Amino acid sequence: MRRSKAAALVAAAAAVALAATSCSSGGSSTSAGGTTAYNAGLTGTVNASTHTGGTVAYQLSSTPDSMDPGNTYYAFMWDVSRLYARALTTFQPAPGQSGLKLVPDLATGLGTASDGGKTWTYHIRAGQKFSDGTPITTKDVKYAIERSNYAPDVLSNGPTYFHQYLVDNTPAYQGPYKDKTGDLKSVQTPDATTIVFHLNQPFADFDYLVSNPQTAPVPQAKDTGSTYVNSIVSSGSYMFQSYTDGKGATLVKNPDWSAADDPIRKQYPDKITIAFNVAQTTVDSNLIAGNATLDLAGAGIAASTQATALSNSSQKSHIDDAQSGALAYVAISSNVAPFNNVHCRQAVEYAVDKLSAQTATGGNVHGDIASTVLPPSVTGYTPFNLYQTPGDQGADSPQGLAAAKAQLAQCGMPNGFSTSLSARSDRPNEIAIAQAVQASLKKVGINVSIQQYPSGKYFTDNAGAPAFVHAHDLGLMMMAWAADWPTGYGFLEQILDGRTIKASGNSNLSELNSPVINQMLTAAIENTDPAARTKAWGAIDMAAMQQAPLVPLLYRKDLLYRPASATNVFVTPAYGMYDYLNVGSTK
């Protein structure tokens, strides 16, 4: 998943979980005693409460790529979309390592594998209804997969796993918008509560795959393609009262949701509001003042807010320094000259001063310096550093400067060259890192122009659109990535596999397309030996870094702020931010 500043598996931090205190009057409530504390939300629930009523107010410094569950790839949207979209499986809403447990959601249980792992069968809960009162069937789940994976010209965001691993149709299925009478025959629905997936190879992580919101049911009769986001039909505990593009949304309780058929959701607040395009410093101020419940982006307070918040003991007690499980990095486009030469890419690897990038965001509270694609929190992580420089200072060290210049000479650019670096305009920390990278590269003669684009269109129109990248000489792109699920495959595949490259909504920004790495990924995921799979992820990481498709900068940590009025707050290890499923408010 794409992280908003850096998308998300967290290593549970060694902090003492402290439940926090009371609820205000109004509505029914019970709460656990105790006091809040710094990092209390990493391994415990802060302000655990059954208080009902009030409004949960989320704020966001940008706009989402989409609130359509079939057309989004930001980690915070995968998290919050569970309020109105029930996938077949999901992660248990719990802090610490318990939050990595996969549990059935719309399905009655995890999948049953057959045919050596090439066929997976699920049964959904009977009697479920959409927010319009119509019944939910497995045909709605199948349709959701068809629209999200087979219509990239309409819905370009989101991963491409299903399209890649489902058995191909003959003739090739063109998706529900172009092929009104077609059928994705590799997904079968023998009855209203059974769905069967037929894959072209064994896929050991399939239960994880169906936890993504692309399996949340969509009624075909109500689907309007790219404008479905304006009138989403809910299968979760909340439904849309309103949605305004570029401004925000309001959710209210779904009267057709049944707690008896949903063991993981509650309906605590009466209303949930989401405001878009609020300046990050304003979001921070509103959180500290108690005028917002949580920052939806889950990427932490701005560096300009950090010093004051951490030095104020009262404010610090409301902060969690969460290891997001994400990697912040600079993607290097292999299709923008002169980066089509590996030595030019390796020059950048040696030249970037990672220490200055870390400092630009406020120091190590925002992440540890990285050298691998896989973060330490993801299964398969193997430590190595192919482009090590003293103190991680890149061209600011004599050794780094010499190594970078040697690579420039080998790529035929001894005097350097000019290129562009993209960053998200509404991400102040990301821009600060981009400026640090720019300064590092200038020392070796690489002159970088920073181009800023809004988050909501960054992947559909800019960095994630290869034609735009090539036309605008975006040789370098700021990026951050978190695992789709807690294995090496869930982290690596969408950013390193050349078969995932697409015209819009692309996540493989480097456009790395190595047949060797592609095959290594395929061979690893079909291996039924867990130990062999785990070993393979580290080998793939090493093989990729030898080709220098990206510069790992930071294993991300984010300073998250939780006001006293927010209830049931904890960091979810599945998304590397606060869990939004059952947050309440005493306001």
Secondary structure by P-SEA (a helix, b strand, c coil): ccccccccccccccbbbbbbbbbcccccccccccccccccccccccccccccbbbbbbbbccccccccccccccaaaaaaccccccccccccccccccccbbbbccccccccccccccbbbbbccccccccccccccaaaaaaaaaaacccccccccccccccccccccccccccccccccccccccccccccbbbbbbcccccccccccccccccccccccccccccccccccccccccccccccccccccccccccccccccccccccbbbbbccccaaaaaaaaaacccccccccccccccccccccccaaaaaacccccccbbbbbbbbccccccccaaaaaaaaacccaaaaaaaaccccccccccccccccccbbbbbbccccccccccccaaaaaaaaaaaaaacccccccbbbbbbcccaaaaaaaaaaaaaaaaacbbbbbbbbbcccccccccccaaaaaaacccbbbbbbbbcccccccccccccccccccccccccccccccaaaaaaaaaaaacccaaaaaaaaaaaaaaaaaaccccccccbbbbccccccccbbbbbccccccccccccccc
